[in-house]
Amino acid sequence: MIGSRPGYWLVLAAIIFCLFLVAMARSSVIAQVKVPQECIDLAMKYGRPLDRVMSRFKVNQAKAELKMLSDDEPLVKKCRDAVARLERR
């Protein structure tokens, strides 16, 4: 029988746990977003550290800060346009 061997359930649990870890690792890679160069230039101007690849949580924080900036500045407009292009994809 399948479940009669000693350690069968332990091996099965280990395999399931490994598959779970692989699924979690893949989902964290998918949840990262590439930041447009225009936004990196804007962040450097204001002295804010910004990575080229960010998590969705940090992207949402950056979008909230971007909404507070004035559209009169050319770098802000370029960054907003770049973000809009990425969201249309």
N, C-alpha and C positions, 0 to 999 in steps of 0.2 A: 504494500500500500504506500501511497505517496507520503502521508504524514507520519508513518511509523518509524522512519529512520531518525536516530538521534541527531539533533542539530539542524534538521531540515527547515524548521520554522525560523531559526536564527539566520541561516543562510538566505532564506527568502526575504526576511526583514532587512538584511544588509543590502541585498540587491535593490529592494524598493527604496531604501534610504539613499543609495547612490544615484538612482534615477531621479529622486526628488532633488538632490543637490545639483545635478546637471540641469534640470529644468529651472531651478532658481538662478543658476549662473547665466543661463541663456536669457532669462527674462531681464536680468539687470543690464545686460549688454544692449538689449533691444530698447530699454527705457532711457538710453542716453541719446542726447541730441547734439548735433554739430552746430556750433555758433558761427554765424556769418562774420567775415572779416570786418565789415563795417561796424558791427557792434563791439568787436574787440577794440577797434580804434577809439570808439566813443568811451568805452570803459577805461582805456589807458589815459585819455584826456582828463577824466574825472578822478583818476587815481584809484580806481576800483579793480581789484584782481578778478580776472575772468579766464576760465579755462576754455580751450578750443572745443572740448566735449563736456557737456554738463548733464546732470540728471534732470528729469522732468520737473522735479520740485524746485531746483535752482533756476530752471528756465522760467517757471511761473513767477518766481520772485523777481527775476530780472525784467520780465514783461511788466510787472506792476510798477517797478521803478521807472521803466521807460515811459509808461503812460503819464507819469508825473512831470516829465521833462517837456520843455517848450518845443514846439515844432518849428520855431523860427530859426533854430540852429541847424545848419546843413548836415552835420553828423547825425543828429537825432533823426532827421527825415530819412537819411540813407539807411540807418539801422532799422527804422520802422518799415521801410520799403523792402529791405532784405528779409525781415521776419515775415512780412506778408507773402513774399514769394515762396518762402519755405512752407508756410501753412497751406498754400494752394496746392502743393505737391501731394 
